[in-house]
Amino acid sequence: MFKWLKSDPTQKMQKEYEALLSKAMNAQRNGDIRNYSLLTEQANALYQKIEAAGKRD
């Protein structure tokens, strides 16, 4: 009944995912491929968590 009052944990993860992708893009533009790879890997791991949380609902 009051589900609309609860915060959605996937929204927070989605914002963090988008921030990681943005940082990765900036690292790639600056030529820091190693950091780009690390950030992309972290973003992919977070995306998997988001997908898993979406399937539970």
Secondary structure, DSSP 8 states (H G I E B T S, - for coil): --GGGS--HHHHHHHHHHHHHHHHHHHHHTT-HHHHHHHHHHHHHHHHHHHHHHHH-
